Amino acid sequence: MRMSNLLMPTLREVPAEAEIASHQLMLRAGLIRKLAAGIYSYLPLGLRSLQKVQNIIREEMERAGAQELLMSALLPAEAYQASGRWEVFGPSMFKLKDRSDRDFCLGPTHEELFTQCVIDNVRSYKEYPMTLYQIQTKYRDEGRPRFGVIRSREFIMKDAYSFDLDEAGLDKSYKAMYDAYNRIFTRLGLDFTIVDADSGAMGGSGSQEFMVKSPVGEDGIAYCDDCGYAANYEKCECVPTQAIQISGDLEMEKIHTPNAHTIDELVQSLGMEATNFAKTIIYKADDKYIAAMVRGDRDVNEVKLKNLIGCQDDLELAEPHMVTEITHAKVGFAGPINLGIPVYADKEVAMMQNFVVGANESDMHYKNVNIGRDFEPDMVADIRVVTTGDTCPKCGGRIKSEQGIEVGHIFKLGTKYSDALGLKYLDENGKQNTVIMGCYGIGVTRCIAAAVEQLHDDNGIIWPVSIAPYEAIVVPANYKNDEQVSEAEKLYEALQSAGIETIIDDRNERAGVKFKDADLIGIPVRVVVGKKVGEGIVEYKERTMEKAVEISLDEAVSKVVEFVKANR
């Protein structure tokens, strides 16, 4: 490819809308352009990298025995209604009607449709097991699209579904996908970790996430170096610990706490530790209101809470006017005593003695409160967010935490969808059984952003060779110098003939501009044909090298080929 013909609208300034490095660099390098909030077009360089990710996925899925097909993105409502997910997805699902007033959606994920495909087309138990997959555009109406293509409303996903006769078959299919995912993310050049995860709206008995470690990741990873335990925040079991408490059989007492709306203000006002307080937070869950209690130094894990109460729609904080209506007090003074709505307490709250809670009265709290004597929660469960230093639930060591970007998720669905839609088979004895399913997703577009997020420097992207839009770039330093141009053209043709995807920067630009663009778009290796070409010398620089090195013109092709083939 000639740079003079390439649609590569690079930007020198960081776009104001871009918050994180990957978003900034994907815009600056001309990989993507925004159409609307959470919706992006892929320009030629971005599309080439995207296609390479897809090709790696296809190769490894085929190696694992999966078969590719392609479903529609415009889907009838009936299958989702049969599984119950028409309601579960709520406002996240793009819903529409056709001219006959029939309900459709833009597919957020395809468990139901793959299940129906097998119902319609598989006739005998002898055709199992099978794993089917597609690489296709998905649509989810994110309430807060951000970070470019990391959290967008339109994205490309690889979703695969396994169909087995029994649990042993599912275990085998799941392991095949687990191994394939490890190979895929390794080939993509990502630093990833595998964590136990919450199954969310997909359902099923168990799941694992493949997470790319990144400080800008929206998902928390809890892990233990001692035993190798790892889980996301939603799945990580929090081992309750008892903080120092005020002991004795003390009488509950109402106290005046003017303008003490927060734990920090209460700590300052009463001279106690945050561990002596229990926060009561009111949520709207579907069409009802509930309260969650955690110790004053903890936070509510809303996914755990949502799963605990079986919330079908979004769980959200109650609006201030509803908090006032429920508690008869200003926001900040809610408490569990005579609250009038269900109260769910974290396990650590159940271990507390003589603690402080809101009194459901403005500027008032109760102290010396005890569960069982002064109030009884509707349920006690693990509903808090894990924190660094917590006890490992597996070995008793210390939990550490990091942020991560989810790039893959594998689920053991069991019979959730086959039961809902009626996917059965007759075995060799004529007995009817339910097909056992698994589900395996990769965020294809998110993989691109995750790679850029992990692999960049102040000058631009540092692509792994495996997914770089081009593998090498040849730069004639002075395009007005006939000898430099002639030798650069020969080198360009030789690299292409050797099977190296190469760009030649044939623009009439200053050498510095060409070097900056090569670094910005992240081409893995660069050869500069400059002033010493008459002496048979060119400059060779891998993207990760601090400085270029001089090599002979004769060895330039072999050196580039050796580097590229070793890193593909």
Backbone hydrogen bonds, N-H to C=O, Kabsch-Sander energy under -0.5 kcal/mol:
donor,donor_aa,acceptor,acceptor_aa,energy
3,M,504,I,-2.7
5,N,2,R,-1.8
6,L,2,R,-0.7
6,L,3,M,-0.7
8,M,6,L,-1.2
10,T,8,M,-2.2
11,L,28,R,-2.1
18,A,15,P,-1.3
19,E,17,E,-0.6
24,Q,20,I,-2.5
25,L,21,A,-3.1
26,M,22,S,-2.4
27,L,23,H,-1.7
28,R,24,Q,-3.0
29,A,25,L,-2.8
30,G,27,L,-1.2
31,L,26,M,-2.3
32,I,26,M,-1.5
33,R,41,S,-1.9
35,L,36,A,-0.5
35,L,39,I,-2.9
36,A,39,I,-1.5
39,I,36,A,-2.6
41,S,33,R,-3.1
43,L,31,L,-2.5
43,L,41,S,-0.6
47,L,43,L,-2.9
48,R,44,P,-2.1
49,S,45,L,-1.8
50,L,46,G,-2.3
51,Q,47,L,-2.8
52,K,48,R,-1.7
53,V,49,S,-2.1
54,Q,50,L,-2.1
55,N,51,Q,-2.3
56,I,52,K,-2.2
57,I,53,V,-2.3
58,R,54,Q,-2.7
59,E,55,N,-2.6
60,E,56,I,-2.2
61,M,57,I,-2.5
62,E,58,R,-2.6
63,R,59,E,-2.0
64,A,60,E,-1.5
65,G,62,E,-1.6
66,A,61,M,-2.7
67,Q,131,T,-2.7
69,L,133,Y,-2.8
75,L,73,A,-0.7
75,L,105,C,-3.0
77,A,103,D,-2.0
81,Q,77,A,-2.5
82,A,78,E,-2.2
83,S,79,A,-1.5
84,G,80,Y,-1.1
85,R,80,Y,-1.2
86,W,80,Y,-1.4
87,E,84,G,-0.7
88,V,84,G,-1.3
89,F,85,R,-2.2
92,S,89,F,-2.0
93,M,90,G,-1.6
94,F,106,L,-0.5
95,K,93,M,-0.8
96,L,104,F,-2.5
98,D,102,R,-1.9
101,D,98,D,-2.1
104,F,96,L,-3.1
105,C,75,L,-2.4
106,L,94,F,-2.0
107,G,73,A,-3.1
107,G,105,C,-0.6
114,F,110,H,-2.4
115,T,111,E,-2.2
116,Q,112,E,-2.3
117,C,113,L,-2.1
118,V,114,F,-2.0
119,I,115,T,-2.2
120,D,116,Q,-2.4
121,N,117,C,-1.3
122,V,118,V,-2.5
123,R,121,N,-0.5
125,Y,426,L,-0.6
127,E,124,S,-1.7
128,Y,125,Y,-1.3
130,M,163,F,-1.7
132,L,161,Y,-2.5
133,Y,67,Q,-2.7
134,Q,159,D,-1.8
136,Q,134,Q,-0.5
136,Q,157,M,-2.6
138,K,155,F,-3.8
139,Y,107,G,-2.0
140,R,153,R,-2.1
141,D,92,S,-3.1
142,E,140,R,-2.1
146,R,151,R,-1.6
150,I,147,F,-1.7
151,R,146,R,-1.3
153,R,38,G,-2.2
154,E,38,G,-1.4
155,F,138,K,-2.0
157,M,136,Q,-2.8
158,K,442,I,-2.8
159,D,134,Q,-1.9
159,D,157,M,-0.7
160,A,440,Y,-2.6
161,Y,132,L,-3.0
162,S,438,G,-1.7
163,F,130,M,-2.7
164,D,436,I,-3.0
170,L,166,D,-1.9
171,D,167,E,-2.6
172,K,168,A,-1.6
173,S,169,G,-2.5
174,Y,170,L,-3.2
175,K,171,D,-2.1
176,A,172,K,-2.0
177,M,173,S,-2.0
178,Y,174,Y,-2.6
179,D,175,K,-2.5
180,A,176,A,-2.1
181,Y,177,M,-2.8
182,N,178,Y,-1.9
183,R,179,D,-2.0
184,I,180,A,-2.6
185,F,181,Y,-2.6
186,T,182,N,-1.6
187,R,183,R,-2.4
188,L,184,I,-1.7
189,G,186,T,-1.4
190,L,185,F,-2.0
192,F,190,L,-0.9
193,T,211,M,-2.7
195,V,209,E,-2.5
196,D,230,A,-2.3
197,A,207,S,-2.2
202,M,199,S,-1.5
203,G,200,G,-1.1
205,S,412,K,-2.4
206,G,412,K,-0.8
208,Q,410,I,-2.2
209,E,195,V,-2.9
210,F,408,G,-3.0
211,M,193,T,-3.3
211,M,209,E,-0.7
212,V,405,I,-2.9
213,K,191,D,-1.3
213,K,211,M,-0.6
214,S,403,Q,-2.1
217,G,214,S,-1.7
219,D,404,G,-1.9
221,I,402,E,-3.5
222,A,231,A,-3.2
223,Y,400,K,-2.6
224,C,229,Y,-2.4
228,G,224,C,-1.9
231,A,222,A,-2.5
232,N,196,D,-2.6
233,Y,220,G,-1.7
235,K,232,N,-0.9
236,C,232,N,-2.5
239,V,237,E,-0.6
239,V,391,T,-0.6
243,A,241,T,-0.6
246,I,353,Q,-0.7
247,S,245,Q,-0.7
250,L,248,G,-1.4
253,E,367,K,-2.1
255,I,365,H,-3.4
257,T,255,I,-0.5
257,T,363,D,-2.9
260,A,257,T,-1.7
261,H,259,N,-1.2
266,L,262,T,-2.2
267,V,263,I,-2.9
268,Q,264,D,-2.1
269,S,265,E,-2.3
270,L,266,L,-3.1
271,G,267,V,-1.5
276,N,273,E,-1.9
277,F,274,A,-1.5
278,A,356,V,-2.4
279,K,294,V,-2.7
281,I,279,K,-0.5
281,I,292,A,-2.9
283,Y,290,I,-3.0
284,K,316,E,-3.5
285,A,283,Y,-0.6
285,A,288,K,-3.0
286,D,284,K,-0.5
286,D,314,D,-0.7
288,K,285,A,-1.9
290,I,283,Y,-2.2
291,A,342,P,-2.6
292,A,281,I,-2.8
293,M,344,Y,-2.8
294,V,279,K,-1.4
296,G,274,A,-0.6
296,G,277,F,-2.9
298,R,295,R,-2.2
301,N,383,I,-2.9
302,E,300,V,-0.9
305,L,301,N,-2.2
306,K,302,E,-2.6
307,N,303,V,-2.5
308,L,304,K,-2.3
309,I,305,L,-2.1
310,G,306,K,-0.8
311,C,306,K,-2.1
316,E,284,K,-2.1
316,E,314,D,-0.5
318,A,282,I,-2.3
322,M,319,E,-1.1
323,V,319,E,-2.0
324,T,320,P,-2.2
325,E,321,H,-1.9
326,I,322,M,-2.5
327,T,323,V,-2.8
328,H,324,T,-2.4
333,F,330,K,-1.2
338,N,336,P,-0.5
339,L,336,P,-1.1
344,Y,291,A,-2.9
345,A,343,V,-0.5
345,A,379,M,-2.6
346,D,293,M,-2.4
347,K,381,A,-0.8
349,V,346,D,-0.8
350,A,346,D,-1.3
351,M,347,K,-0.5
351,M,348,E,-0.8
352,M,349,V,-1.4
355,F,369,V,-2.1
356,V,276,N,-2.3
357,V,366,Y,-2.2
358,G,334,A,-1.0
359,A,364,M,-1.7
360,N,333,F,-2.5
361,E,333,F,-0.5
364,M,361,E,-1.8
365,H,255,I,-2.2
366,Y,357,V,-3.0
367,K,253,E,-2.7
368,N,354,N,-0.5
369,V,355,F,-2.7
372,G,375,F,-2.9
373,R,370,N,-0.6
374,D,370,N,-2.6
375,F,370,N,-0.7
378,D,343,V,-2.2
379,M,343,V,-1.2
381,A,345,A,-2.3
383,I,381,A,-0.9
385,V,299,D,-2.3
389,G,399,I,-3.3
390,D,387,T,-2.0
392,C,397,G,-3.0
396,G,392,C,-1.5
399,I,390,D,-3.1
400,K,223,Y,-3.2
402,E,221,I,-2.1
404,G,219,D,-2.8
405,I,212,V,-2.7
406,E,404,G,-0.5
407,V,210,F,-2.7
408,G,210,F,-1.4
409,H,441,G,-2.5
410,I,208,Q,-2.7
411,F,439,C,-3.6
412,K,206,G,-3.0
413,L,411,F,-0.9
413,L,437,M,-0.7
414,G,437,M,-2.1
416,K,413,L,-1.3
419,D,415,T,-2.7
420,A,416,K,-1.1
421,L,417,Y,-2.3
422,G,418,S,-1.3
423,L,418,S,-2.5
424,K,422,G,-1.0
425,Y,433,N,-2.2
427,D,425,Y,-0.6
427,D,431,K,-2.7
430,G,427,D,-2.3
433,N,425,Y,-2.8
435,V,423,L,-1.9
436,I,164,D,-2.9
437,M,414,G,-2.9
438,G,162,S,-1.6
439,C,411,F,-2.1
440,Y,160,A,-2.6
441,G,409,H,-3.2
442,I,158,K,-2.2
443,G,407,V,-2.3
444,V,156,I,-1.1
444,V,442,I,-1.2
445,T,156,I,-1.4
447,C,443,G,-1.8
448,I,444,V,-1.2
449,A,445,T,-1.5
450,A,446,R,-2.8
451,A,447,C,-2.4
452,V,448,I,-2.1
453,E,449,A,-2.6
454,Q,450,A,-2.1
455,L,451,A,-2.5
456,H,454,Q,-0.7
457,D,460,G,-2.4
460,G,457,D,-0.9
461,I,520,L,-1.8
462,I,455,L,-2.5
463,W,522,G,-0.9
466,S,567,N,-0.6
467,I,464,P,-1.3
468,A,464,P,-0.9
468,A,465,V,-0.7
471,E,501,E,-1.8
472,A,501,E,-1.9
473,I,525,V,-1.9
474,V,503,I,-2.9
475,V,527,V,-3.0
477,A,475,V,-0.7
477,A,529,V,-2.4
479,Y,477,A,-0.5
481,N,478,N,-1.9
482,D,480,K,-0.8
485,V,481,N,-2.4
486,S,482,D,-2.7
487,E,483,E,-2.4
488,A,484,Q,-2.3
489,E,485,V,-2.4
490,K,486,S,-1.9
491,L,487,E,-2.4
492,Y,488,A,-2.6
493,E,489,E,-2.5
494,A,490,K,-2.3
495,L,491,L,-2.4
496,Q,492,Y,-2.1
497,S,493,E,-2.3
498,A,494,A,-1.3
499,G,496,Q,-1.7
500,I,495,L,-2.5
501,E,499,G,-0.5
502,T,500,I,-0.8
503,I,472,A,-2.1
504,I,1,M,-2.1
505,D,474,V,-2.6
506,D,504,I,-1.6
509,E,507,R,-1.8
514,K,510,R,-1.8
515,F,511,A,-2.5
516,K,512,G,-2.2
517,D,513,V,-2.2
518,A,514,K,-2.4
519,D,515,F,-2.2
520,L,516,K,-2.6
521,I,517,D,-2.5
522,G,518,A,-0.6
523,I,518,A,-1.5
525,V,471,E,-0.8
526,R,541,K,-2.9
527,V,473,I,-2.6
528,V,539,E,-2.6
529,V,475,V,-2.5
529,V,527,V,-0.6
530,G,528,V,-0.8
533,V,530,G,-1.8
534,G,531,K,-0.6
535,E,532,K,-1.4
536,G,533,V,-1.7
537,I,532,K,-2.0
538,V,551,I,-2.7
539,E,528,V,-2.4
540,Y,549,V,-3.4
541,K,526,R,-2.5
543,R,524,P,-3.3
545,M,542,E,-2.0
549,V,540,Y,-2.8
551,I,538,V,-2.6
553,L,536,G,-2.9
555,E,552,S,-0.7
556,A,552,S,-0.6
556,A,553,L,-0.8
557,V,553,L,-0.5
559,K,555,E,-2.2
560,V,556,A,-2.2
561,V,557,V,-2.7
562,E,558,S,-2.4
563,F,559,K,-2.1
564,V,560,V,-2.8
565,K,561,V,-2.6
566,A,562,E,-1.5
567,N,563,F,-0.8
567,N,564,V,-1.0
568,R,564,V,-0.9
